[in-house]
Amino acid sequence: MKVTMGIRELEMGGKYLGELRDANALMGSVDALRARMEEDGYLLIRRFHDPQRVQAARRVVLENLAANGQIDTRYPLDEAVIAEGARGAFLGGAKTVTHTPEFLAVVESPEVMQFFTEFLGAPAITFNYKWLRAVGTGDFTGAHYDIVYMGRGTTNLYTMWTPLGDVPLEKGPLAVLEGSHRLERLRETYGKVDVDRDKIEGWFSKDPVELVDKFGGRWLTTEFEAGDAIIFGMFTMHGSLNNVTNTYRLSCDTRYQRADEPADERWIGENPKGHEALGKEQLQSIEEARKRWGL
């Protein structure tokens, strides 16, 4: 099967794109999960969330999109068909959506917080800011490290990507670059960036083929179902396939860390301030920075 990722068309199972492996057999063993994270740079856990809670959160998001004229009401709401002329939406700062009981019942459930408390070996907290996206037709996320967006606190910080509904390959699921968390040259250059301080673009590349040819490994992805989640660290290069359907891909990124370690002040508190530079001023191109780094 051929899929689109950024500016490329890739063959699933070919040189550049393979399948994520799940960690469900390791659940119940914190040591085994930590070892897998060290090995793979990610943990794919099927049915990590209660699917019914996910569907309830999904409905809250869709109702918000519908109220803003972004849903084609000729179709059932749950199909998330994009209205004519509508584009994707970023709802990260929309607390009326991301802090509803239905939404928090997924990303801040007792089960989720207990998992991170055990995995981190200490009481866990999650950022108040939630990165909620409705990804439109043709949209995708370029390859990047999360550290460049949230590196002012501990680096012992984890992202959980939660699809709010089923995400087949054609809807643009998340993809991870195999072995990217062990690329020391990348960590010591790009991994030191702060997009606000340095006023620089955050995506490292829109070309998945270039990164495989340069760094090795393959991109890894899979089809997700409601309830699935993937967890990864700050130095795991990731992006997404393109959504080539006429429906929204709904997903949310949330972050978790130990409560006794410093947290990035941009993303915590009652009203997190968010990015200081992105979208507000001209940014240095990542191409210029990569030339300086020799990457």
ABEGO torsion letter per residue (X at the ends): XBBBBEABBBBBGBAABBBBBBAAAABGBAAAAAAAAAAAGBBBBBGABBAAAAAAAAAAAAAAAAAAGABBAABBAAAGBBBBGBBBBBAAABAAAAABAAAAAAAABAAAAAAAAAAAGBBBBBBABBBBBBBBBGBBBBBBBAAAAAAABBABBBBBBBBBEBBBAAAGBBBBBBGAAABAAAAABAAABBAAAAGBBABABABAAAAAAAAEEBBBBBBBBBGBBBBBBAABBBBBBBBABABBBBBBBBBBBBAABBBBAAABEABBAEBAABGABBBBBAAAAAAAAGX
